[in-house]
Each structure stands twice: as structure tokens, then as C-alpha cells.
Amino acid sequence: MVVVTLQRDKCIGCNYCVEMAPAQFQMSKKDGKSVLIKSVDAKGFHTLKSADHTIVENCELAAKACPVHIITVKET
């Protein structure tokens, strides 16, 4: 299982996550912040749980590229 978490409230809209992992992230047209596709929101933490381990590399690149460090990726 892969768990990707985004603290959306702290997003500055730099778009690096979309560049690194376009299948998992997109930018909101409403507020210019990142959206973790197919995630569940719990108190500002948007979490995606996936059995698809092929997303790990791109999501880790997105996490490393994020200048405000609001993306985490965990594999179980």
C-alpha cells in the first residue's frame, strides 16, 4: 500500500508537484493550490491510499521538489 499525503492549506501553488507527478496532482482553478487526485480530506490533510506501487517514484519526486515540504509518501 502507498499512502500519499498533502497538507493543502500550506500549498503556495508553485506547480512542482504537478510537473513531477501529473497523474496524482493537479492545480485547482479556484484557488491555485495543488489537489491530490482521488484523495480524502481529513482536517486539511488530503490522503491518497493506493495499491499501485508504480506511483511511488513520481510522488517521491514531487515531495522532494515541494519548497514548503507539505507532501509525504509512505510505502507499507
DODRENSE-406741 format. One record per atom (N, C-alpha, C, O, CB): residue number from 0; residue in one letter; atom name; x, y, z. Coordinates in Angstrom, 1 decimal. Glycine has a CB too. Example, Ala and Ser with C-alpha at 12.3 -4.5 7.8 and 13.67 -1.06 7.14 Angstrom:
! residues 2
<r k="0" r="A" a="N" u="13.2" v="-5.7" w="7.8"/>
<r k="0" r="A" a="CA" u="12.3" v="-4.5" w="7.8"/>
<r k="0" r="A" a="C" u="13.2" v="-3.3" w="7.8"/>
<r k="0" r="A" a="O" u="14.2" v="-3.3" w="8.5"/>
<r k="0" r="A" a="CB" u="11.3" v="-4.5" w="9.0"/>
<r k="1" r="S" a="N" u="12.8" v="-2.2" w="7.1"/>
<r k="1" r="S" a="CA" u="13.7" v="-1.1" w="7.1"/>
<r k="1" r="S" a="C" u="12.9" v="0.0" w="7.9"/>
<r k="1" r="S" a="O" u="13.4" v="1.1" w="8.0"/>
<r k="1" r="S" a="CB" u="14.1" v="-0.6" w="5.7"/>
This chain:
! residues 76
<r k="0" r="M" a="N" u="0.8" v="-1.2" w="0.0"/>
<r k="0" r="M" a="CA" u="0.0" v="0.0" w="0.0"/>
<r k="0" r="M" a="C" u="0.9" v="1.2" w="0.0"/>
<r k="0" r="M" a="O" u="1.9" v="1.3" w="0.7"/>
<r k="0" r="M" a="CB" u="-1.0" v="0.0" w="1.2"/>
<r k="1" r="V" a="N" u="0.5" v="2.2" w="-0.8"/>
<r k="1" r="V" a="CA" u="1.2" v="3.5" w="-0.9"/>
<r k="1" r="V" a="C" u="0.3" v="4.6" w="-0.3"/>
<r k="1" r="V" a="O" u="-0.9" v="4.6" w="-0.6"/>
<r k="1" r="V" a="CB" u="1.6" v="3.9" w="-2.3"/>
<r k="2" r="V" a="N" u="0.8" v="5.4" w="0.6"/>
<r k="2" r="V" a="CA" u="0.0" v="6.4" w="1.2"/>
<r k="2" r="V" a="C" u="0.7" v="7.8" w="0.9"/>
<r k="2" r="V" a="O" u="1.8" v="8.0" w="1.3"/>
<r k="2" r="V" a="CB" u="-0.2" v="6.2" w="2.8"/>
<r k="3" r="V" a="N" u="0.0" v="8.6" w="0.2"/>
<r k="3" r="V" a="CA" u="0.5" v="10.0" w="-0.2"/>
<r k="3" r="V" a="C" u="-0.4" v="11.0" w="0.6"/>
<r k="3" r="V" a="O" u="-1.6" v="10.9" w="0.5"/>
<r k="3" r="V" a="CB" u="0.5" v="10.2" w="-1.7"/>
<r k="4" r="T" a="N" u="0.2" v="11.9" w="1.2"/>
<r k="4" r="T" a="CA" u="-0.5" v="13.0" w="2.0"/>
<r k="4" r="T" a="C" u="-0.1" v="14.3" w="1.5"/>
<r k="4" r="T" a="O" u="1.1" v="14.6" w="1.3"/>
<r k="4" r="T" a="CB" u="-0.3" v="12.8" w="3.5"/>
<r k="5" r="L" a="N" u="-1.0" v="15.2" w="1.4"/>
<r k="5" r="L" a="CA" u="-0.8" v="16.6" w="1.0"/>
<r k="5" r="L" a="C" u="-1.5" v="17.5" w="2.0"/>
<r k="5" r="L" a="O" u="-2.7" v="17.4" w="2.3"/>
<r k="5" r="L" a="CB" u="-1.4" v="16.9" w="-0.4"/>
<r k="6" r="Q" a="N" u="-0.7" v="18.5" w="2.6"/>
<r k="6" r="Q" a="CA" u="-1.2" v="19.5" w="3.5"/>
<r k="6" r="Q" a="C" u="-1.6" v="20.7" w="2.6"/>
<r k="6" r="Q" a="O" u="-0.8" v="21.6" w="2.5"/>
<r k="6" r="Q" a="CB" u="-0.2" v="19.9" w="4.6"/>
<r k="7" r="R" a="N" u="-2.8" v="20.6" w="2.1"/>
<r k="7" r="R" a="CA" u="-3.2" v="21.6" w="1.0"/>
<r k="7" r="R" a="C" u="-3.3" v="23.0" w="1.5"/>
<r k="7" r="R" a="O" u="-3.0" v="23.9" w="0.8"/>
<r k="7" r="R" a="CB" u="-4.6" v="21.2" w="0.5"/>
<r k="8" r="D" a="N" u="-3.6" v="23.2" w="2.8"/>
<r k="8" r="D" a="CA" u="-3.7" v="24.6" w="3.3"/>
<r k="8" r="D" a="C" u="-2.4" v="25.4" w="3.2"/>
<r k="8" r="D" a="O" u="-2.4" v="26.6" w="3.2"/>
<r k="8" r="D" a="CB" u="-4.2" v="24.5" w="4.8"/>
<r k="9" r="K" a="N" u="-1.3" v="24.6" w="3.3"/>
<r k="9" r="K" a="CA" u="0.0" v="25.3" w="3.3"/>
<r k="9" r="K" a="C" u="0.6" v="25.4" w="1.9"/>
<r k="9" r="K" a="O" u="1.7" v="25.9" w="1.7"/>
<r k="9" r="K" a="CB" u="1.0" v="24.5" w="4.1"/>
<r k="10" r="C" a="N" u="-0.1" v="24.9" w="0.8"/>
<r k="10" r="C" a="CA" u="0.3" v="25.0" w="-0.5"/>
<r k="10" r="C" a="C" u="0.5" v="26.4" w="-1.0"/>
<r k="10" r="C" a="O" u="-0.3" v="27.3" w="-0.7"/>
<r k="10" r="C" a="CB" u="-0.6" v="24.2" w="-1.5"/>
<r k="11" r="I" a="N" u="1.6" v="26.7" w="-1.7"/>
<r k="11" r="I" a="CA" u="1.9" v="28.0" w="-2.2"/>
<r k="11" r="I" a="C" u="1.7" v="28.1" w="-3.7"/>
<r k="11" r="I" a="O" u="1.9" v="29.2" w="-4.3"/>
<r k="11" r="I" a="CB" u="3.3" v="28.4" w="-1.9"/>
<r k="12" r="G" a="N" u="1.2" v="27.0" w="-4.3"/>
<r k="12" r="G" a="CA" u="0.9" v="27.0" w="-5.8"/>
<r k="12" r="G" a="C" u="2.1" v="27.0" w="-6.7"/>
<r k="12" r="G" a="O" u="1.9" v="27.6" w="-7.8"/>
<r k="12" r="G" a="CB" u="0.0" v="28.1" w="-6.0"/>
<r k="13" r="C" a="N" u="3.2" v="26.4" w="-6.4"/>
<r k="13" r="C" a="CA" u="4.4" v="26.5" w="-7.2"/>
<r k="13" r="C" a="C" u="4.3" v="25.6" w="-8.4"/>
<r k="13" r="C" a="O" u="5.0" v="25.8" w="-9.4"/>
<r k="13" r="C" a="CB" u="5.6" v="26.1" w="-6.4"/>
<r k="14" r="N" a="N" u="3.4" v="24.6" w="-8.4"/>
<r k="14" r="N" a="CA" u="3.2" v="23.7" w="-9.5"/>
<r k="14" r="N" a="C" u="4.2" v="22.6" w="-9.7"/>
<r k="14" r="N" a="O" u="4.1" v="21.8" w="-10.6"/>
<r k="14" r="N" a="CB" u="3.1" v="24.4" w="-10.8"/>
<r k="15" r="Y" a="N" u="5.2" v="22.5" w="-8.8"/>
<r k="15" r="Y" a="CA" u="6.3" v="21.5" w="-9.0"/>
<r k="15" r="Y" a="C" u="5.7" v="20.1" w="-8.8"/>
<r k="15" r="Y" a="O" u="6.1" v="19.2" w="-9.6"/>
<r k="15" r="Y" a="CB" u="7.4" v="21.7" w="-7.9"/>
<r k="16" r="C" a="N" u="4.7" v="19.8" w="-7.9"/>
<r k="16" r="C" a="CA" u="4.2" v="18.5" w="-7.8"/>
<r k="16" r="C" a="C" u="3.5" v="18.0" w="-9.0"/>
<r k="16" r="C" a="O" u="3.6" v="16.9" w="-9.4"/>
<r k="16" r="C" a="CB" u="3.2" v="18.5" w="-6.6"/>
<r k="17" r="V" a="N" u="2.8" v="18.9" w="-9.7"/>
<r k="17" r="V" a="CA" u="2.1" v="18.6" w="-11.0"/>
<r k="17" r="V" a="C" u="3.2" v="18.2" w="-12.1"/>
<r k="17" r="V" a="O" u="2.9" v="17.3" w="-12.8"/>
<r k="17" r="V" a="CB" u="1.2" v="19.8" w="-11.5"/>
<r k="18" r="E" a="N" u="4.3" v="18.9" w="-12.1"/>
<r k="18" r="E" a="CA" u="5.3" v="18.7" w="-13.1"/>
<r k="18" r="E" a="C" u="6.0" v="17.3" w="-12.8"/>
<r k="18" r="E" a="O" u="6.3" v="16.6" w="-13.7"/>
<r k="18" r="E" a="CB" u="6.4" v="19.7" w="-13.0"/>
<r k="19" r="M" a="N" u="6.1" v="16.9" w="-11.5"/>
<r k="19" r="M" a="CA" u="6.8" v="15.6" w="-11.2"/>
<r k="19" r="M" a="C" u="5.8" v="14.4" w="-11.2"/>
<r k="19" r="M" a="O" u="6.2" v="13.3" w="-11.6"/>
<r k="19" r="M" a="CB" u="7.4" v="15.8" w="-9.8"/>
<r k="20" r="A" a="N" u="4.6" v="14.7" w="-10.9"/>
<r k="20" r="A" a="CA" u="3.6" v="13.6" w="-10.8"/>
<r k="20" r="A" a="C" u="2.2" v="14.0" w="-11.3"/>
<r k="20" r="A" a="O" u="1.3" v="14.2" w="-10.5"/>
<r k="20" r="A" a="CB" u="3.5" v="13.0" w="-9.3"/>
<r k="21" r="P" a="N" u="2.1" v="14.3" w="-12.6"/>
<r k="21" r="P" a="CA" u="0.9" v="14.8" w="-13.2"/>
<r k="21" r="P" a="C" u="-0.3" v="13.8" w="-13.1"/>
<r k="21" r="P" a="O" u="-1.5" v="14.3" w="-13.1"/>
<r k="21" r="P" a="CB" u="1.1" v="15.1" w="-14.6"/>
<r k="22" r="A" a="N" u="-0.1" v="12.6" w="-12.9"/>
<r k="22" r="A" a="CA" u="-1.2" v="11.6" w="-12.7"/>
<r k="22" r="A" a="C" u="-1.8" v="11.7" w="-11.3"/>
<r k="22" r="A" a="O" u="-2.9" v="11.2" w="-11.1"/>
<r k="22" r="A" a="CB" u="-0.7" v="10.2" w="-13.0"/>
<r k="23" r="Q" a="N" u="-1.0" v="12.2" w="-10.4"/>
<r k="23" r="Q" a="CA" u="-1.5" v="12.3" w="-9.0"/>
<r k="23" r="Q" a="C" u="-1.9" v="13.7" w="-8.5"/>
<r k="23" r="Q" a="O" u="-2.7" v="13.9" w="-7.6"/>
<r k="23" r="Q" a="CB" u="-0.5" v="11.7" w="-8.0"/>
<r k="24" r="F" a="N" u="-1.3" v="14.7" w="-9.1"/>
<r k="24" r="F" a="CA" u="-1.6" v="16.1" w="-8.7"/>
<r k="24" r="F" a="C" u="-2.1" v="17.0" w="-9.8"/>
<r k="24" r="F" a="O" u="-1.7" v="16.7" w="-11.0"/>
<r k="24" r="F" a="CB" u="-0.3" v="16.7" w="-8.1"/>
<r k="25" r="Q" a="N" u="-2.9" v="17.9" w="-9.5"/>
<r k="25" r="Q" a="CA" u="-3.3" v="19.0" w="-10.5"/>
<r k="25" r="Q" a="C" u="-3.5" v="20.3" w="-9.7"/>
<r k="25" r="Q" a="O" u="-3.6" v="20.2" w="-8.5"/>
<r k="25" r="Q" a="CB" u="-4.6" v="18.6" w="-11.2"/>
<r k="26" r="M" a="N" u="-3.5" v="21.4" w="-10.4"/>
<r k="26" r="M" a="CA" u="-3.7" v="22.7" w="-9.8"/>
<r k="26" r="M" a="C" u="-5.2" v="23.0" w="-9.8"/>
<r k="26" r="M" a="O" u="-5.8" v="22.9" w="-10.8"/>
<r k="26" r="M" a="CB" u="-2.8" v="23.7" w="-10.4"/>
<r k="27" r="S" a="N" u="-5.7" v="23.6" w="-8.7"/>
<r k="27" r="S" a="CA" u="-7.1" v="24.0" w="-8.7"/>
<r k="27" r="S" a="C" u="-7.3" v="25.3" w="-9.4"/>
<r k="27" r="S" a="O" u="-6.5" v="26.2" w="-9.2"/>
<r k="27" r="S" a="CB" u="-7.6" v="24.1" w="-7.2"/>
<r k="28" r="K" a="N" u="-8.3" v="25.4" w="-10.2"/>
<r k="28" r="K" a="CA" u="-8.6" v="26.7" w="-10.9"/>
<r k="28" r="K" a="C" u="-9.2" v="27.6" w="-10.0"/>
<r k="28" r="K" a="O" u="-9.2" v="28.8" w="-10.3"/>
<r k="28" r="K" a="CB" u="-9.4" v="26.4" w="-12.2"/>
<r k="29" r="K" a="N" u="-9.8" v="27.2" w="-8.9"/>
<r k="29" r="K" a="CA" u="-10.5" v="28.0" w="-7.9"/>
<r k="29" r="K" a="C" u="-9.5" v="28.9" w="-7.1"/>
<r k="29" r="K" a="O" u="-9.7" v="30.1" w="-7.0"/>
<r k="29" r="K" a="CB" u="-11.4" v="27.2" w="-7.0"/>
<r k="30" r="D" a="N" u="-8.5" v="28.2" w="-6.5"/>
<r k="30" r="D" a="CA" u="-7.6" v="28.9" w="-5.6"/>
<r k="30" r="D" a="C" u="-6.1" v="28.8" w="-5.9"/>
<r k="30" r="D" a="O" u="-5.3" v="29.3" w="-5.2"/>
<r k="30" r="D" a="CB" u="-7.8" v="28.4" w="-4.2"/>
<r k="31" r="G" a="N" u="-5.8" v="28.1" w="-7.0"/>
<r k="31" r="G" a="CA" u="-4.4" v="28.0" w="-7.5"/>
<r k="31" r="G" a="C" u="-3.5" v="27.1" w="-6.6"/>
<r k="31" r="G" a="O" u="-2.3" v="27.1" w="-6.7"/>
<r k="31" r="G" a="CB" u="-3.8" v="29.3" w="-7.4"/>
<r k="32" r="K" a="N" u="-4.1" v="26.2" w="-5.8"/>
<r k="32" r="K" a="CA" u="-3.4" v="25.3" w="-4.9"/>
<r k="32" r="K" a="C" u="-3.4" v="23.9" w="-5.5"/>
<r k="32" r="K" a="O" u="-4.3" v="23.6" w="-6.3"/>
<r k="32" r="K" a="CB" u="-3.9" v="25.3" w="-3.5"/>
<r k="33" r="S" a="N" u="-2.5" v="23.1" w="-5.1"/>
<r k="33" r="S" a="CA" u="-2.4" v="21.7" w="-5.5"/>
<r k="33" r="S" a="C" u="-3.6" v="20.9" w="-5.0"/>
<r k="33" r="S" a="O" u="-4.1" v="21.1" w="-3.9"/>
<r k="33" r="S" a="CB" u="-1.1" v="21.1" w="-5.1"/>
<r k="34" r="V" a="N" u="-4.0" v="19.9" w="-5.9"/>
<r k="34" r="V" a="CA" u="-5.0" v="19.0" w="-5.5"/>
<r k="34" r="V" a="C" u="-4.5" v="17.6" w="-5.7"/>
<r k="34" r="V" a="O" u="-3.9" v="17.3" w="-6.8"/>
<r k="34" r="V" a="CB" u="-6.4" v="19.2" w="-6.4"/>
<r k="35" r="L" a="N" u="-4.6" v="16.8" w="-4.7"/>
<r k="35" r="L" a="CA" u="-4.1" v="15.4" w="-4.8"/>
<r k="35" r="L" a="C" u="-5.3" v="14.6" w="-5.3"/>
<r k="35" r="L" a="O" u="-6.3" v="14.4" w="-4.6"/>
<r k="35" r="L" a="CB" u="-3.6" v="14.8" w="-3.4"/>
<r k="36" r="I" a="N" u="-5.2" v="14.1" w="-6.5"/>
<r k="36" r="I" a="CA" u="-6.4" v="13.4" w="-7.2"/>
<r k="36" r="I" a="C" u="-6.8" v="12.2" w="-6.5"/>
<r k="36" r="I" a="O" u="-6.0" v="11.4" w="-6.0"/>
<r k="36" r="I" a="CB" u="-6.0" v="13.1" w="-8.6"/>
<r k="37" r="K" a="N" u="-8.1" v="12.0" w="-6.3"/>
<r k="37" r="K" a="CA" u="-8.7" v="10.9" w="-5.6"/>
<r k="37" r="K" a="C" u="-8.4" v="10.7" w="-4.2"/>
<r k="37" r="K" a="O" u="-8.3" v="9.6" w="-3.6"/>
<r k="37" r="K" a="CB" u="-8.4" v="9.6" w="-6.4"/>
<r k="38" r="S" a="N" u="-8.1" v="11.9" w="-3.5"/>
<r k="38" r="S" a="CA" u="-7.7" v="11.8" w="-2.1"/>
<r k="38" r="S" a="C" u="-8.9" v="12.1" w="-1.2"/>
<r k="38" r="S" a="O" u="-10.0" v="12.6" w="-1.7"/>
<r k="38" r="S" a="CB" u="-6.6" v="12.8" w="-1.8"/>
<r k="39" r="V" a="N" u="-8.8" v="11.8" w="0.1"/>
<r k="39" r="V" a="CA" u="-9.8" v="12.1" w="1.1"/>
<r k="39" r="V" a="C" u="-9.3" v="13.1" w="2.0"/>
<r k="39" r="V" a="O" u="-8.1" v="13.1" w="2.5"/>
<r k="39" r="V" a="CB" u="-10.2" v="10.7" w="1.9"/>
<r k="40" r="D" a="N" u="-10.1" v="14.2" w="2.3"/>
<r k="40" r="D" a="CA" u="-9.7" v="15.3" w="3.1"/>
<r k="40" r="D" a="C" u="-10.1" v="15.0" w="4.6"/>
<r k="40" r="D" a="O" u="-11.2" v="14.7" w="4.9"/>
<r k="40" r="D" a="CB" u="-10.3" v="16.6" w="2.7"/>
<r k="41" r="A" a="N" u="-9.1" v="15.1" w="5.5"/>
<r k="41" r="A" a="CA" u="-9.4" v="15.0" w="6.9"/>
<r k="41" r="A" a="C" u="-8.6" v="16.1" w="7.6"/>
<r k="41" r="A" a="O" u="-7.4" v="16.0" w="7.9"/>
<r k="41" r="A" a="CB" u="-8.9" v="13.6" w="7.5"/>
<r k="42" r="K" a="N" u="-9.3" v="17.2" w="7.9"/>
<r k="42" r="K" a="CA" u="-8.8" v="18.3" w="8.7"/>
<r k="42" r="K" a="C" u="-7.6" v="18.9" w="8.0"/>
<r k="42" r="K" a="O" u="-6.6" v="19.2" w="8.6"/>
<r k="42" r="K" a="CB" u="-8.4" v="17.9" w="10.1"/>
<r k="43" r="G" a="N" u="-7.7" v="19.1" w="6.6"/>
<r k="43" r="G" a="CA" u="-6.6" v="19.8" w="5.9"/>
<r k="43" r="G" a="C" u="-5.6" v="18.8" w="5.4"/>
<r k="43" r="G" a="O" u="-4.7" v="19.3" w="4.6"/>
<r k="43" r="G" a="CB" u="-6.0" v="20.8" w="6.7"/>
<r k="44" r="F" a="N" u="-5.6" v="17.6" w="5.7"/>
<r k="44" r="F" a="CA" u="-4.7" v="16.6" w="5.2"/>
<r k="44" r="F" a="C" u="-5.4" v="15.8" w="4.2"/>
<r k="44" r="F" a="O" u="-6.3" v="15.0" w="4.5"/>
<r k="44" r="F" a="CB" u="-4.1" v="15.7" w="6.4"/>
<r k="45" r="H" a="N" u="-5.0" v="15.9" w="2.9"/>
<r k="45" r="H" a="CA" u="-5.6" v="15.1" w="1.8"/>
<r k="45" r="H" a="C" u="-4.7" v="13.9" w="1.6"/>
<r k="45" r="H" a="O" u="-3.6" v="14.0" w="1.3"/>
<r k="45" r="H" a="CB" u="-5.7" v="16.0" w="0.5"/>
<r k="46" r="T" a="N" u="-5.4" v="12.7" w="1.8"/>
<r k="46" r="T" a="CA" u="-4.7" v="11.5" w="1.8"/>
<r k="46" r="T" a="C" u="-5.2" v="10.6" w="0.6"/>
<r k="46" r="T" a="O" u="-6.4" v="10.4" w="0.5"/>
<r k="46" r="T" a="CB" u="-4.8" v="10.7" w="3.1"/>
<r k="47" r="L" a="N" u="-4.2" v="10.0" w="-0.1"/>
<r k="47" r="L" a="CA" u="-4.5" v="9.0" w="-1.1"/>
<r k="47" r="L" a="C" u="-3.9" v="7.7" w="-0.7"/>
<r k="47" r="L" a="O" u="-2.7" v="7.6" w="-0.5"/>
<r k="47" r="L" a="CB" u="-3.9" v="9.5" w="-2.5"/>
<r k="48" r="K" a="N" u="-4.7" v="6.7" w="-0.7"/>
<r k="48" r="K" a="CA" u="-4.2" v="5.3" w="-0.4"/>
<r k="48" r="K" a="C" u="-4.4" v="4.5" w="-1.7"/>
<r k="48" r="K" a="O" u="-5.4" v="4.4" w="-2.3"/>
<r k="48" r="K" a="CB" u="-5.0" v="4.6" w="0.8"/>
<r k="49" r="S" a="N" u="-3.2" v="3.9" w="-2.1"/>
<r k="49" r="S" a="CA" u="-3.3" v="3.2" w="-3.4"/>
<r k="49" r="S" a="C" u="-2.5" v="1.9" w="-3.3"/>
<r k="49" r="S" a="O" u="-1.4" v="1.9" w="-2.6"/>
<r k="49" r="S" a="CB" u="-2.7" v="4.1" w="-4.5"/>
<r k="50" r="A" a="N" u="-3.0" v="0.9" w="-4.0"/>
<r k="50" r="A" a="CA" u="-2.2" v="-0.4" w="-4.1"/>
<r k="50" r="A" a="C" u="-1.2" v="-0.3" w="-5.2"/>
<r k="50" r="A" a="O" u="-0.4" v="-1.3" w="-5.4"/>
<r k="50" r="A" a="CB" u="-3.2" v="-1.5" w="-4.2"/>
<r k="51" r="D" a="N" u="-1.3" v="0.7" w="-6.0"/>
<r k="51" r="D" a="CA" u="-0.4" v="0.9" w="-7.2"/>
<r k="51" r="D" a="C" u="1.0" v="1.4" w="-6.8"/>
<r k="51" r="D" a="O" u="1.1" v="2.6" w="-6.6"/>
<r k="51" r="D" a="CB" u="-1.1" v="1.8" w="-8.2"/>
<r k="52" r="H" a="N" u="1.9" v="0.5" w="-6.7"/>
<r k="52" r="H" a="CA" u="3.3" v="1.0" w="-6.3"/>
<r k="52" r="H" a="C" u="4.1" v="1.7" w="-7.4"/>
<r k="52" r="H" a="O" u="5.1" v="2.2" w="-7.1"/>
<r k="52" r="H" a="CB" u="4.1" v="-0.2" w="-5.8"/>
<r k="53" r="T" a="N" u="3.5" v="1.7" w="-8.6"/>
<r k="53" r="T" a="CA" u="4.2" v="2.5" w="-9.6"/>
<r k="53" r="T" a="C" u="4.2" v="4.0" w="-9.5"/>
<r k="53" r="T" a="O" u="4.9" v="4.7" w="-10.1"/>
<r k="53" r="T" a="CB" u="3.6" v="2.1" w="-11.0"/>
<r k="54" r="I" a="N" u="3.3" v="4.5" w="-8.6"/>
<r k="54" r="I" a="CA" u="3.2" v="5.9" w="-8.4"/>
<r k="54" r="I" a="C" u="4.2" v="6.4" w="-7.4"/>
<r k="54" r="I" a="O" u="4.4" v="7.6" w="-7.3"/>
<r k="54" r="I" a="CB" u="1.8" v="6.3" w="-7.8"/>
<r k="55" r="V" a="N" u="4.9" v="5.5" w="-6.7"/>
<r k="55" r="V" a="CA" u="5.8" v="5.9" w="-5.6"/>
<r k="55" r="V" a="C" u="7.0" v="6.9" w="-6.1"/>
<r k="55" r="V" a="O" u="7.2" v="7.9" w="-5.5"/>
<r k="55" r="V" a="CB" u="6.5" v="4.7" w="-5.0"/>
<r k="56" r="E" a="N" u="7.6" v="6.5" w="-7.2"/>
<r k="56" r="E" a="CA" u="8.8" v="7.3" w="-7.6"/>
<r k="56" r="E" a="C" u="8.4" v="8.7" w="-8.0"/>
<r k="56" r="E" a="O" u="9.0" v="9.6" w="-7.5"/>
<r k="56" r="E" a="CB" u="9.4" v="6.6" w="-8.9"/>
<r k="57" r="N" a="N" u="7.3" v="8.9" w="-8.7"/>
<r k="57" r="N" a="CA" u="6.9" v="10.2" w="-9.1"/>
<r k="57" r="N" a="C" u="6.4" v="11.0" w="-7.9"/>
<r k="57" r="N" a="O" u="6.7" v="12.2" w="-7.8"/>
<r k="57" r="N" a="CB" u="5.8" v="10.2" w="-10.2"/>
<r k="58" r="C" a="N" u="5.7" v="10.4" w="-7.0"/>
<r k="58" r="C" a="CA" u="5.2" v="11.1" w="-5.8"/>
<r k="58" r="C" a="C" u="6.4" v="11.5" w="-4.9"/>
<r k="58" r="C" a="O" u="6.4" v="12.5" w="-4.3"/>
<r k="58" r="C" a="CB" u="4.2" v="10.2" w="-5.0"/>
<r k="59" r="E" a="N" u="7.4" v="10.6" w="-4.8"/>
<r k="59" r="E" a="CA" u="8.6" v="11.0" w="-4.0"/>
<r k="59" r="E" a="C" u="9.3" v="12.2" w="-4.7"/>
<r k="59" r="E" a="O" u="9.8" v="13.0" w="-4.0"/>
<r k="59" r="E" a="CB" u="9.5" v="9.8" w="-3.9"/>
<r k="60" r="L" a="N" u="9.4" v="12.2" w="-6.0"/>
<r k="60" r="L" a="CA" u="10.0" v="13.3" w="-6.7"/>
<r k="60" r="L" a="C" u="9.2" v="14.6" w="-6.4"/>
<r k="60" r="L" a="O" u="9.8" v="15.7" w="-6.2"/>
<r k="60" r="L" a="CB" u="10.1" v="13.1" w="-8.2"/>
<r k="61" r="A" a="N" u="7.9" v="14.5" w="-6.4"/>
<r k="61" r="A" a="CA" u="7.0" v="15.7" w="-6.1"/>
<r k="61" r="A" a="C" u="7.3" v="16.1" w="-4.6"/>
<r k="61" r="A" a="O" u="7.4" v="17.3" w="-4.4"/>
<r k="61" r="A" a="CB" u="5.6" v="15.3" w="-6.3"/>
<r k="62" r="A" a="N" u="7.4" v="15.2" w="-3.7"/>
<r k="62" r="A" a="CA" u="7.7" v="15.5" w="-2.3"/>
<r k="62" r="A" a="C" u="9.0" v="16.3" w="-2.2"/>
<r k="62" r="A" a="O" u="9.1" v="17.2" w="-1.4"/>
<r k="62" r="A" a="CB" u="7.6" v="14.3" w="-1.4"/>
<r k="63" r="K" a="N" u="10.0" v="15.8" w="-2.9"/>
<r k="63" r="K" a="CA" u="11.4" v="16.4" w="-2.8"/>
<r k="63" r="K" a="C" u="11.4" v="17.8" w="-3.4"/>
<r k="63" r="K" a="O" u="12.1" v="18.7" w="-3.0"/>
<r k="63" r="K" a="CB" u="12.4" v="15.5" w="-3.4"/>
<r k="64" r="A" a="N" u="10.6" v="17.9" w="-4.5"/>
<r k="64" r="A" a="CA" u="10.6" v="19.2" w="-5.2"/>
<r k="64" r="A" a="C" u="9.8" v="20.3" w="-4.5"/>
<r k="64" r="A" a="O" u="10.0" v="21.5" w="-4.7"/>
<r k="64" r="A" a="CB" u="10.0" v="19.0" w="-6.6"/>
<r k="65" r="C" a="N" u="8.9" v="19.9" w="-3.6"/>
<r k="65" r="C" a="CA" u="8.0" v="20.8" w="-2.9"/>
<r k="65" r="C" a="C" u="8.8" v="21.8" w="-2.0"/>
<r k="65" r="C" a="O" u="9.4" v="21.3" w="-1.1"/>
<r k="65" r="C" a="CB" u="6.9" v="20.1" w="-2.1"/>
<r k="66" r="P" a="N" u="8.8" v="23.1" w="-2.3"/>
<r k="66" r="P" a="CA" u="9.6" v="24.0" w="-1.5"/>
<r k="66" r="P" a="C" u="9.0" v="24.2" w="0.0"/>
<r k="66" r="P" a="O" u="9.8" v="24.7" w="0.8"/>
<r k="66" r="P" a="CB" u="9.6" v="25.3" w="-2.1"/>
<r k="67" r="V" a="N" u="7.8" v="23.9" w="0.2"/>
<r k="67" r="V" a="CA" u="7.2" v="24.0" w="1.6"/>
<r k="67" r="V" a="C" u="7.1" v="22.7" w="2.3"/>
<r k="67" r="V" a="O" u="6.5" v="22.7" w="3.4"/>
<r k="67" r="V" a="CB" u="5.9" v="24.8" w="1.5"/>
<r k="68" r="H" a="N" u="7.5" v="21.6" w="1.7"/>
<r k="68" r="H" a="CA" u="7.6" v="20.3" w="2.3"/>
<r k="68" r="H" a="C" u="6.2" v="19.8" w="2.9"/>
<r k="68" r="H" a="O" u="6.1" v="19.5" w="4.1"/>
<r k="68" r="H" a="CB" u="8.6" v="20.3" w="3.4"/>
<r k="69" r="I" a="N" u="5.2" v="19.9" w="2.1"/>
<r k="69" r="I" a="CA" u="3.8" v="19.5" w="2.5"/>
<r k="69" r="I" a="C" u="3.3" v="18.2" w="1.9"/>
<r k="69" r="I" a="O" u="2.2" v="17.8" w="2.1"/>
<r k="69" r="I" a="CB" u="2.9" v="20.6" w="2.2"/>
<r k="70" r="I" a="N" u="4.2" v="17.4" w="1.3"/>
<r k="70" r="I" a="CA" u="3.9" v="16.2" w="0.7"/>
<r k="70" r="I" a="C" u="4.7" v="15.1" w="1.3"/>
<r k="70" r="I" a="O" u="5.9" v="15.2" w="1.5"/>
<r k="70" r="I" a="CB" u="4.1" v="16.2" w="-0.9"/>
<r k="71" r="T" a="N" u="4.0" v="14.0" w="1.8"/>
<r k="71" r="T" a="CA" u="4.7" v="12.8" w="2.3"/>
<r k="71" r="T" a="C" u="4.3" v="11.6" w="1.5"/>
<r k="71" r="T" a="O" u="3.1" v="11.5" w="1.1"/>
<r k="71" r="T" a="CB" u="4.4" v="12.7" w="3.8"/>
<r k="72" r="V" a="N" u="5.2" v="10.7" w="1.4"/>
<r k="72" r="V" a="CA" u="4.9" v="9.4" w="0.7"/>
<r k="72" r="V" a="C" u="5.4" v="8.3" w="1.6"/>
<r k="72" r="V" a="O" u="6.6" v="8.3" w="2.1"/>
<r k="72" r="V" a="CB" u="5.6" v="9.4" w="-0.7"/>
<r k="73" r="K" a="N" u="4.5" v="7.3" w="1.9"/>
<r k="73" r="K" a="CA" u="4.9" v="6.1" w="2.7"/>
<r k="73" r="K" a="C" u="4.5" v="4.9" w="2.0"/>
<r k="73" r="K" a="O" u="3.4" v="4.8" w="1.4"/>
<r k="73" r="K" a="CB" u="4.3" v="6.2" w="4.1"/>
<r k="74" r="E" a="N" u="5.4" v="3.9" w="2.1"/>
<r k="74" r="E" a="CA" u="5.0" v="2.6" w="1.5"/>
<r k="74" r="E" a="C" u="4.9" v="1.6" w="2.6"/>
<r k="74" r="E" a="O" u="5.8" v="1.5" w="3.5"/>
<r k="74" r="E" a="CB" u="6.1" v="2.1" w="0.4"/>
<r k="75" r="T" a="N" u="3.9" v="0.8" w="2.6"/>
<r k="75" r="T" a="CA" u="3.8" v="-0.3" w="3.6"/>
<r k="75" r="T" a="C" u="3.7" v="-1.6" w="3.0"/>
<r k="75" r="T" a="O" u="3.5" v="-2.7" w="3.6"/>
<r k="75" r="T" a="CB" u="2.5" v="0.0" w="4.5"/>
